[in-house]
Amino acid sequence: MKMTIPKRFEECAADPQSKIYFDYFEDGVRVLILRGPASINCYLGIPSSHPLAGFGYDDLPVECHGGLTFGKEGNDDPFPKGFYWYGYDYGHADDMSFYELKYPEIKQLREEHPWTPEEVKKDTWSAIYTFKKLMKLAEEIAAKVPK
């Protein structure tokens, strides 16, 4: 069964929270793009055994939309086990939130961007690139540490 990806922000708002739009691998980084409580969210998973796993998300200099806001070991709901997940959302200033569709009276006076899953997927390249560099650096450092 082929999954249909919503083309419009309003269609995503009708989906249940945690609905997964994309789940794929990019050079050793697992990418999940799903519906969060207020916006579309992106999560990057690295193997739980990797030296970079388990750090606080505030400790990692990752270039992504709004900065990292999440770090957690996978538990299969909806984050698959075996991975440590770092995430960020598209619900910041100048981003439209699902709440604004439900409660139009809170809409800001400025124009806000209604991110779609496809747009988020295209925007993830810098975060994935940064994670790959950090993973390689962590591996090199771990290899130099005496056992």
HELIX and SHEET records of a PDB file:
HELIX    1   1 PHE A    9  ALA A   13  1                                   5    
HELIX    2   2 TYR A   57  ASP A   59  5                                   3    
HELIX    3   3 PHE A   98  LYS A  102  1                                   5    
HELIX    4   4 PRO A  104  ILE A  106  5                                   3    
HELIX    5   5 PRO A  117  ASP A  123  1                                   7    
HELIX    6   6 TRP A  125  LYS A  144  1                                  20    
SHEET    1   A 5 ILE A  20  GLU A  26  0                                        
SHEET    2   A 5 VAL A  29  ARG A  35 -1                                        
SHEET    3   A 5 ILE A  40  PRO A  47 -1                                        
SHEET    4   A 5 PHE A  83  ASP A  89 -1                                        
SHEET    5   A 5 PHE A  70  GLU A  73 -1                                        
END                                                                             
